[in-house]
Amino acid sequence: MTEPAARSAWALMKSGPFSRLWRAGLVSSTGDWVSILATLSIAEELAGGTGIVLALTSRIVPGMFFAAVGGVIADRLNRKYVMIATEVGRAGLVLSLAFAGSIGYLVVVNLLLEALTLVFQPAKEATVPTLVQRNEIVRANSLSLSASYGTFPLGAALFLAIAPLAGHFTLWGFLPGSHEGLAFLVDACTYTISGAILTTLPNMPRVLPESRRSRGLFNVLAVLGDVRDGILFVARNQRVRMVVAAMTVGLAGGGIIIVLGKPYSLDVLHAGKAGWPALLTGFGMGAAGGIVLVTVFGPRLTHKDVSFALALLVTGFSLAGAGFIKTILGGVGWISIMGFGAGSTYVLAFAHLHEQVEDEIRGRTFAALFSLMRIGLLTSMMVALPLAHLLDGLLPGILSDGSRMVLVVGGATIFFTGSVTLWSLRHLISEVVHSTSRPEVAAATEAFRSYRKAARGDDPEPTQEVDVVEIEPLEPPGAAS
């Protein structure tokens, strides 16, 4: 049976179950960015620079411990109701941040928010392939990524726009009248709206295999068994393992930019206050270009893990190249290319996992991915600045600056990871290369060469003579008589 033609990105956004999932994510992600900006602002008020570090860390650490449990929940319970419940829970928690009076309370609520997010994300990602056709997965992932990260400018603009209203919008004294308090209310509303949209999705009951049903739905040992099965699946499946590991390293490179981007633009490129926003803009535009390119050509890619590895090479090479630049214009150029590679990498990785992983274990696979990505991000954020100070002045010339060295080392690490991924797929690549050496391809090539020779006026090569056998026509019935 022939698979129906893939719908366009606009058709996916316009109607259908995936459209409703995408709209819920769009609303929720916009509120997320408003909440993150408000959280960083109130953390600085409560504890200065230390508060900002604690706020960021509290959004990353739960992934190291809770992500596996979130994946089990996504694979055991009805994913629709899991997503709705987490959105309602996040709405209540984020609203309570409007009354945070200490950095300790802020950190605890952030930990709980991130724990719920680690349940929501695997459930959402595992749901995508059930709402679209197989040949639409790349476009669906591109749209999801755009909703998650492309809404940052919208969230930032909304955060700034509500500032003048904070003192006049207190809900009859319920809110403290601060800018951050109103921002948290806005985010709570976005979670609520997202949950309401999710109620319109088709029902997604989980049908567990007999071996898992016999353990019991809420049996602790059964949950631990599911966690073990998910870890073993990722560890044993080479095409899944390499992508998950490479994404971990790739996000670590993103962490380097987050930590070193501002001092790099100020102290190394001497770009002033406009330098860091320029680098962020370049990265965002590059990522958008990569997402668009993969959206257009991705459905034609049979082996997405190969394209993923090539995109990793681009990401690593451009990050390392930024370490040798002396001007902000050059820095923006290289970081834009890095964003292009990073955006392509993200979409291709998710599309590959959606295609390779069965629905029964998909939640746990994405939980492992989110967990390792957070570990990579946290590790790079923790070591980037100390490593820059350690490497400062170690080498002569342009690389005497520690920030440059860290960019080069980080880029080289990502490039090496992409190379290892390609090497692990060498048999697959060989099959792809040899599969193109077909008679029809050779015939087309030869025809093109003949055309070029004729255009130059060269004598055509003698053609091979073919014996022609004449076949006498059959006599009509009855002619012999």
C-alpha positions, 0 to 999 in steps of 0.5 A: 500500500502506497503511503499518502503524500506528505502534507506541507508544514502549513497543512500540519499547522492548520488542522488535525491532531498534530496541529492542536499539539503544536498550538499547545506547545507554542502557547506553553513555550511562549510562557516558559520564556516569560517565566525563565526571564522572570525567574532570573530577574527575581533570583538576582534580586534575592541573591545576586549572581549566586541566585542566578546560578542556583536558578539555572542549576535547579532547572538542569539538575533534575534531568540527571535523576528524574528523566528516566522516571518521566520516560516510564510514566510516558510509556505506562500511562495515557500520554494525553492525560499525562500531558494535561496533568503536568500542564495543570501542575506547572500552572500552579507551581509557577503561579506560586513563584509570584510570592517567593520570598527566599532563594531557597523557595525559588530553587525548590519550586524550580526543581519541581517544575523541571520534574514535571517538565521531564514527564511532559517532554517524553510524553509529547515527543512520543506522541508526535509519530502517532499523529502524523505520517512517517514521511511527515515526521521531519516537518513535524519535528521542525515545527515543534522545535520552532515552537520550543525555541523560536518563541524566545523573541515573543516571550522576551517581548511579552515580558517587556510589554507587561512591565508597565502594567505590573503596578496596576494589575494585582487581581484585587491585591492577590498579586504583589504588584511586581513585574515578575509576579505578573509574568508568573501569572501570564505563564500560569495562564499559558500552561492552563490554555495549553492544557485546555488545548490538549484535552481535544487530542485523541485518546492515547491509552497505553496497551502494555505487553503481557510481561509488563502488565503482570508486574502491575501498573504502579509496582515499584519493581516494575518501574525500575524494570522499565527504567532498566529496559530503557537504558539497555535499549539505548545502550545496545542499539547502535543507531540510537546510542550514537545519536543520543551520545552525540546530542549530549556532546552537541548540547555541551557545545551550546553550553559553552556559548551560553557561559562564554558568549558574553565575555567572549564578545566583550573582552575578546572581540571588544564589541561592547554591549551590542556584541552578545545580542548580535551573537545570539541573533546570529545563532538564532538566524542560523538555527532558523535557516537549518530548520527550514532547510531540513524541513524542505529536504528532510523527508527525502533523506532516507538515512537521517543519522548520516545527515545528522553526523554531517550537521555535527561536523558543521557545528563543531567546525564553526564553533572552533572557527569562532575561536580564531576570529578578531571581529564581531562581524566574523564572530557573528558569521561563524556562530550563525553557521554553528546555529545552522548546524545545531538547528539541523542536528536537533531536528534530524536527531529527533526525526531519526529517533522517532523512526527508529524507536518503537512506540512501546519504548519511545518515552523512555528513549527520549527521557534518556536523551533529555537526561543526558542532554541536561548532563552535557549542558550542566557539565559544560556550564560548570567547567567552561569558565574555570577551563578558560582561566586555566588555559589563559596564556598557556599557548602563544599567539591568538590562542593565548586567550583562554576563551578562544581555547575553550571554543576551539576545544569545544568545537573540536570535541563536537567535530570529533563526535561527528566523525566517530558517528560517521565512522560507526555508520561506515557500512551504511554509508558504503551501501548508500554509495554503492546503491547509486551505481545502477545501470540507469544511473550509468546510462544517464551519465553516459548520455550526458557525456555524449551530449557534452562531446556533441556540443564541443564538436568531438567525434562521437564514440562508435556505438556497439552494433546490435544484431537485428533479427527479422520476425516474419508476420504470422499468417491469419488462421485458415490461410494455409487452407 
